[in-house]
Amino acid sequence: MKRTRTHEGKTAGKHARPHEPGALRKRFVIVGAAMAVLALTVPLGSAAADPKPTLKELSEQVEKLHNDIETLTEQYNGQREKLKSVKKSAEAAKKVLATSEADLAAKRARATLLAESTYMSGGFADGLAFATSTDPDSFLDGAATFYALGQQQGQEVKELADSIAAAERAKATAKTRLAEVQKLVDELGDKRTKITTLVTKVESNLFKRAIGEAGRPGTRATRVNLPIIGSGKAAEAARWALTQQLKPYVWGAEGPSSYDCSGLVMAAYQRVGISLPHYTGDQWTAGTHITREQMRPGDLVFFYNDLHHVGIYIGGGMMVHAPRTGDVVRIAAIGNRPFAGAVRIAD
């Protein structure tokens, strides 16, 4: 009996051991499932977080934003120039309308007097007046003159009525156009504000370091005094523009304490008696287009396909310009941006 119990015990023990790996596998499965649930419910650490942008990526991102801002700024400037023109058209239409209405009132009064006079004299059909006249020839001459005057008055009244109708249409058109342009200006201003806000967020200390390491605009500017060759208005405008160095870029500004790119150009040429619009698109068509090899101090240099940036050439492959938000008026190499062309405004 003892040996039997021992044999049964050994047998039982031998049968128990082969089942232990299966039990362990079950435990591992349960633990693995629990870990999976935890992985789905507990936030991952820094190892699984989105990677931070590199300095190069930050630099490229904000560079694009600055280009977008400048593009919108020049679109805004263009719409603002259109707004000025439309306002003038609206005022002119109002003046034409007022003049036409005054003239019409005067002509109508004269026509009324003419009609009353004709009625009081018995009209041209009164044969008695002709028959009893001591001087029939004089009567006929007067009647003809009176009739002609009446016809002339009638024609003048008609012409004035037509001119008033045209003036009214012009006034309505100008008013509609004014509302449309104002809406565009407001929309551009809203877009510009949104982008500026975004740029402010991105321009962190990390970004400033990125710009510094990339060697792009955005590093600290210093005043540079350079001799400008030439004695004409263009060279004079370039010399004056250099005196504005270190004044801040402000979108839509045209001086005297701040500028955007086309505002600086406008102010510089205004200084020498030449009026230019505050918009790169109009400045591009304001003078004679020249080749890069023909450029001389005072010529305007434009950049990008949409011409959204402009500077004043000062010679030696350099320009003075108002670069962008957060920067100041400074000199820079024209090779730092995609060159679009040059325009000569004056000798």
C-alpha positions, 0 to 999 in steps of 0.5 A: 500500500505504501509503495502504491501511494508513493507511485501514485504520488510520483505519478500525480507529480509527473502529471502536474509538471507538464501542465505548468507551461500552459498555465504560464502562457495563460498568465502572459496572455492576461497580462499582455491584454491588460498592458494593451488596455493601459496603452490605449487609455494612458497618454504616451510619454515624450517618446511617442509625442509629435516631434518638434519642428527643426530649426530649418522647418521653423525658419521655412514656416515663418518665412512663408508666413512673412511672404503671405503677409507682404502679399496681402499687404500689397493687395490691401494697398492696391485696393486702398488706391482703388478706393481713393479713385472710386471716392473721387468718382463718387464725389465727381458724380455728386457734383455733376448731379448737383450742377445738372439739377440746378441747370434743369431748375433754371431752364424749367423756369425759363420754359415756364415763362416762355409758355406763359408768355405764349399763352398770354399773347394768344399763341402763334395760331392767333390769326387775329394778331397777324391780321390786325398787326400794322407791321406783318413782317415784324410780327412774323419775324418775332413769331419765328424767333419766339418759336425758335426760342421755344424749340431751343428751350425744349431741347435744352431741357431734354438734354439736361434731363438726360444728363441728370439721368446719366449722373444718377446712374454714375452716382449709383454705380460709384456708390456700389463700387465704393461699397465693394472695394470697402468690403475687399479692404475690410476682408484683406485687413481681417486676413492680415490680422489673422496672419500677423497673430499667427506670426507672433505666436511662431516668432518665439525665441526658438524661431529667432535662433533659427533665423540667426543660424540660417543667416536670413533677414531678421538679424539685428540691423545696423545703420550703413552709410554708403555713397550714392552715385548720381545727381538726378532725382533718382539718386536723391531719392535713394540717398533720402531712403538711406536716412530712413534706416532702422525705422520699423516696418509697419504694413500700410505705412508710408512714413514718417516714422514707419513704412512698408515696402511700397510706402518707403518707395512712395515717400522717397520719390515724393521727397524729390517731387515725384508722385507714386501710388502706394502699391507695388502693382502700380509702381511697376507700371509707373516708369520704364522697365530696364534690365538688371545690367542697366540698373543704377541708384534710385531704380526700383527693384521688384521681387516674386512673381506677383511683385509683392515686394519692392526696394530702391537700388543703391548700387553694387547689387544692394538695395534699401528696403522695408523688409517685413513685419518685425524688421526695420528699413535696412540695406540688403543684397538683391540676390536674397530674393527672387528677382522679378525686374527693375523700373526706372522712375527718373534720371 
